Amino acid sequence: MVVFDAGVAPALLESVADSAQRIRVGDDVGGVPRAAVPSVLAARATAGLRLARLVVGDATDFGEEAAAVVAAGVAVDVVPGVSGAVAGATYAGIPVAHADGGASAVVLDAADPSRLDWGHLGGATDVLLIRVSGPALSAVIAELLRGGRRPESDAALIYEAGTFRQRTLTGRLDGLVAEAARAGLSQPALLIVGEVVRLRSRLAWLERRPLFGRRVLVTRPRAQAARFSTLLEALGADVVALPTIRLDAPDDWRPLDDAIAQLGTFHWVIFTSANGVATFRDRLALAGRDVRALAGARLAAIGPETAEALRRTGLRPEVVPPEYRAEALFEALRPHVEAGSEVLLVRAAEARDVLPRELQALGVRVTIAPAYRTITAKEGADHMLGLLEARRIDVVTFTSSSTVRGFMTLLAPEEVRRLLAGVVLAAIGPITAATVAEYGLEVAVIPREYTVAALAEAIAAHFARPD
């Protein structure tokens, strides 16, 4: 079981096993009230479950929760994190401890300003990190000034630190309240006072990433989404994973298994996806064989990702077309095949028939072996629809025609244009873009190379354009 705070990053929960129970802590609908967490932990732990408790921030409730579990006779392991205040400053490019900024730092919570010694804090500490609510900001700054802090002291306010919505204001201590008002910011923030704030002009890193502040929807199957998501996050994007399709076994394994049993009869074996490579390898092993069974065949891959999947398996494709599409693969193969050539095509069950049709027109004998089929996935659709309704999605990405069709099944036809108005649509290649066009929509981003790495870079380049 995983018991997690409502603010835990969704990416962390991707690591949770599907078989694990999940309990979200929060006072809203569907959440367990924080006050009830100690008893929940104790009850579930004594029932024999292995629990992980994920806490956002500085674990102020750690003592009460851990004590309840220990009192129930269950052992506790604690993995301490970095202080939320120190981490928040670092995300804004403000190093709390720096030779040029002072020798001491204090982290405070100003939930009750009257309990703090402002006279001491006003002048005795080099760097102050104070968690403050919006309405209390002016009172906290007034107390610091009365306690001895100079009005011209360097100061910063960080809102929603460490998220793609992070906002950082810097200036004189006595001018921050007016700065926050002009920016329309009033929610809880982290106030930093000290000369280290000056270093932000050189060290701010998060907000400078090209996709910072953009939320990108990834529709790839879950098993394939991780690498694409990592690339987008490295560019600063907030990634929402919503697999619109999932991969399943074909209706019948016999065509693929029969082909594997007769591998020695094929002149060429063609792979049209990395998924097909992985499934082919698994069925090959299940038959008690390995890649040596392909020693007499020449290999072709539809694109660089499929080619790389073959190389990781220990195989080297001879033909990889410059464009990731069946038409380009046929043109690349044309000089290498002739009438009577035996070709094995490992592909998705519902793939287009362009490649086998064109090869057969040359007199090539084509054996089609479905390695998997794609099924529409609807888990998480409500969350996605809520984000679209709230205009909180900037980009929707499609990496195949099947992801497009899977996504569109989640939207009411009459709502498609309204929900996607103002949303940038990005497709991995022209075939996928053409599928988007079937729904009366226009793709704004298509990379020159049809890979997820190129797609991520193309999305970043799109938002870097002056217009």
N, C-alpha and C positions, 0 to 999 in steps of 0.2 A: 504494500500500500504506500502511496505517496500522498502526503498531506502538504499542500503548498499554498503560500500566500497568493492572493489574487494578482499581485503585481509581478509574479515570477515570469520571466521572459518565456514566451511560447516555445522558443528553440530548445530550451532546457527540457521541456516536457516531451520533445520528440524522442528523447533517449529512454523514456519510460516504456517498459515492456507492455504489450497489448493486454497481457493477462493480469497486470497489476490494477488494483482498485485505486481510484483517485478521489481525493476530497479537497475541495477548494475552500480556503479560509477567507471569509469576507462577510460583511453585514448586509450585502445585497441579496437579491433573490437567488437561490441556488447555492449560497455559500454557508459554511458553518460559522457561527459567531466566534470571534476570537476567544471570548471568555470560556467557551465550551471545549476548546482544543485540548487542554490538559486531560480532561476526563476521557475524551475520544482517544487520545494517544494511549493512555493507560489501559483502557478497555480493549483496544485492538491489539496492543502488544501482548497482553496477558492471554489473548485468544490464540496466540501463536503466529501472528503475522509479523513479517519483517518490514519495518517502517522506515521511510525516509521523510524527514520534515524539512522542507525548503522554505527558508525565511528571507524576506526582502529587508535590506537595511542592516541595522546593527543588533538584531536579535534581542530587543529589550525584554521580550517575554521568555527568553531562554530559561531563566532560573525556575520560574513557575512550571513551565512545561516539562523540563527535565526532571524536576523534583517529583512531579506526579508519576512519571514513568519509573523512576528509581524506587519510589515508595511502593510501587506495585511489584517490585522484585525483578525488574527487567533492566539489563545493562544498557548503557547509553554511550555512543561514540559521538564526539563533537568535532565537526570540521569548521573551524572559524574562518570567516571571510574577511575581506578588507573593509574597514569602516566605510559606511556609505558616504560620509562627509569627505574623507580623504579621496575615495574613488571619484566622487562627483567633481572635486577640484581637479583631479588628474584628467578627467574627460574634457574639462574646459581648458586644458593646457596650462594649469596653474599648479606647479609643484609645491606642495606644502612645506617641505624641508628643502631649503636651498641656501648655499653659502652666501648669496647676495641678498637673501630675503629675511634672515634672522635665525636665531638659534632655537626658538621654542614655539610651539603651536598648541592651541587648546581647542578642543571640539566641544561645543555646547548645544543644548536644546533650549530654546527660548520660549517653550510652551507657556511657562510662567515666569516672565521677566522679573517679577518682584523677588524671586528666590536667588537671583544672581548678584554677585558682588561687583557691581559696575565700576566702582572706584578702583578696584584692583585690576579689572579687565581693561579699563581705559588706558592704562599706561604700562603695565608690567609685562605684557605678553607681545611678542613680535607679530605672530600670526593668529588671527581668530577665525574659526569656522563655526558659524552659528546657524542652526536650523531655525527658520523663522516662518511663521504663517504670514500671509499677505497683510492682513489688518494690523499685525503687531510690528511691521517693519519700521514704521516711523517712530514708534515708541522705543524700539531697540536701538536705533541709530541715535535718538535723542539722549538715551542713557549713556551710550558710549561717548558722546561728545561731552556730556556733563562729567563723565568719569575721567576725562583727560585726553581722549583721542583727538587729534588735530582734524579740523574740518576738511583739509586737503589730503587726508590720508587716502592711499590707493585702496579701492574697494571693488568688489564684484558681486553680482547676484546671478546665481545659476538656477534656472527652472528646468524641471524634468531631466535632471542630469543623467547622462549615459544612455539616453533614448534618442531616437531619430527626431524627436520634437524638442531637443535641448535648446534652450535660449540662454545666452550669457550677456549680461550688461556690465560694463565697467565704467569707472569714473571716480570722481571725488566722493568721499563718504557722505558729505552733506548734500550731494546732488542725486543720490541713488533713488530716493523716494520719487522725485520728479521724473527721473528716467523711466522708472517702472510704470508710472502713471501714463507717460507718453506712449509707452509700448503696449499699454493695455494689459499688463501682467499683474495679477494679484494673488495667484495661488501660492502655496508653500514654496519656499526657495531656500537655497543655501547662500548665506552671506559670508563673504571672505573679506577680511580686512588685513592689509599688510603689503609690504613692498613686493612680495612674490607675485602680486597681481600683474605687475608690469611685464612679467615674462610671458604672459598669454599672447602678446603680439607676435612673439617668435614661435611659441610652442603649441598654439591651438592647432589641433590636428583633426578632431572629429568633424567639425563644421566645414572643414576645407575639402572633404571628400566630395567627389562630383555628384553622388546621388544622396548626399545628406538631406534629410527632410522629405525624402520620397518613399512612399510605401508601394512595394511591388508585389503583385500576386503571381505566384508560381503555380502553374497548373500541371506540372509534370507528375508522373507516377511517383509515389513516395520513395521508392528504392532509387530513383534517378535524380530526385530533387536536391539531394544534399550538396552535390558539387556546384550546381547552378546557384543555389542559395548562398553558398559560401562565397562565390565570386561576386554576387550582388552585394552581400554584406561588407565585403572588403572595399567596395566602392562607396559605402556609407548608407546603403538602402536599408529600410526596415522591410523584411521579407515576410509575407504571409503565404504559407504553404497550403494550397487547396488542390490536392490531386483530383482532377476531374475524370481520370480513368485509372483503372488498376489492371495489372496484367494477370492473366489466368491461363491455366493449361488449355491447349487446344481441345476440341471435342473428341479428337481421336489421335493417340500417339503413334498409331501404326505407320502412317506415311513417313514420319521422321525416323522411327526405329527401323523400318524396312530399308530406308535409304542409307542409314548408318551401317546396316549389315552388308550393303553392297557398295561401299565407298570406293572400292577399287575399280568400279566400272565408269566412274565419272571423270571427264576431262577437266571440268571446272566445278568449283563449289562457290556459290555466291551468297554473301551475307548482306542483308539490307538494314540491320540494326545491331547495336551492341547487345540488346536483349536476346536477339537470335543467337548471337555468339555464346552468351552465357548458358542458354538453354541447350544448345547443341553440345557444348562441353559436358554439361551434366548428364545428358542422355548417352553420350559417348562413354562416360565413366560407368554409367549404369549397365551398359552392355559389356563391361569388362575390357574396354579398349581405351586407347589414349590418342594423342595427336599424331602418332606415327601412322595411324590408319589413313591419314590424309597425304601420305608421302607421294602418292602418284598423281595427285590432283593439283591443279593450279587454283589460286584463291583470288577472289575479288571482293571488295568492300565498297559500300555505297558512299561512304564519306570518312573523314578523318577520325571521328569518334569510334566508328565501327572498326576501322583499321587499327586503332590503338587497342581496342578490346581484343582483337586477334593477336596483336603483338604480345599483350600481357599473357595470353594463353600459350605463347611460344610459337606462333604461326606468323608468316610474313605474306601479306597480300601483294600480288603482282600488279593488280589494277585497282586504282583508287581515283575516281573521276574528280575533276576540279570543282564540280557542283554537286551538292548533296540532293540528287533527284534521280528517279529511275531513268529518265530520258538521257541524262548525261552518262549514267552507268552503261546504258546500251551502246552509246556512241563510243565509249572507251573500250568496250568488249568487242565491238564489231570486227576489228582487224584480227582478233585472236580466235574467232570461232568460225566454223564452216558447217555446211550441211552434214548431218550425221553426228555432230559433236553431242556428247552427253553432258548435260548441265544439271546440277542440283541447286535449287533455289530455296534457301532457308529464310523464312520471312514470317510476318504476322498473318494470321488467318484471313484478315479482312483487307490486306494490302491491295493497292491498285494492280490491275492486270497489264499495265503498260509494258513492263520488262519481259514477262513470259510471252506476251503476244508478239512483240517485235522480234524476239529471238526465234520463235517458232516460224515466223515469216521467212527467216533465213534458212529454214530446214533444220534448225537445232532442236534436238529432243530435250525438252525441259521437264524435270521432275520437281513438283512443288511440294515442299515439306513444311507445313505450318508448325512453328516452334512455340507460339503463344497466341492468345487472342486478347483484345482489349475490351474491357467492360466499363461502362459508365459508373463512376463513384460519386456518391452524393453526401458522404460524411463531411460535415463542416459547411454545408451549403448555406444554412441559416446565418452563420457568422459572416460569411462572405457577402451575402445579400444585405446584411445590416451595414457593413462597411461601405458598400456601394451606395446605399440609400443615404448614408451620412456624408457622402463625398470624401471618403477617407482612403480611397485607392487611387494612386496616381498612374500606375502602369499595370496592364494585364499581359502576361507573356504566354505565348503558345509555341510549343516545340514540335508539334506534329498536327496533322489534320484531325487525328482522333482526340487530341486535347481540346481543339476548337469545338468539335461536336459535343464532347462531354460537357464542356463549359456551357454551351448554349442550351443544353437540356435542363440546366438549373434555372434558366430565366424564362419567364413567360414571354412568348414572342412579341406581344404588344408592349413589353416593358424594356426590350433590349436597348433600343436607341436612347431612351430616357436614362436608364441606369448607367450606360456607358458614355453618356455625353461628357466631354471634357477629359475622358480617360484615354491615355496613350495606349494603343494596342501595338504589341511587338511580336513579330513572327520570325522563326528561325530561318525561313527560306520562302521562295515564291510559291511553292505548292501549298504550304501552310497558309500563306497570305491569301491565296486564291480561295481557300476554304472559308476564311474569314469574310471575304467579299461575297460569298454565297448568301450571307446573312445581311447583306446591305451595309456592311461596315468597311471602313478603310484602315489599313495598317499603316502606322506612321514610322515604324522602325523595322528594317530588314538588314541584317549584316551582310557584308560582302562574302564572308566565309560562313558556311552554314553549320556553325558549332555553338554550343552554349557559351563558351568563352568569348567568342566574337559577338554574340547577341548581348551579353552583359556590357561589353565595351561600347557597342552601338547605342544602347540605352543611355549610357553615361554621356556619350557624345551628343545625343539628341538634346539632353537637358543643358548641355554646355553651350548650345547655340544661342546667339544674342536674342533671337526672336522667341 
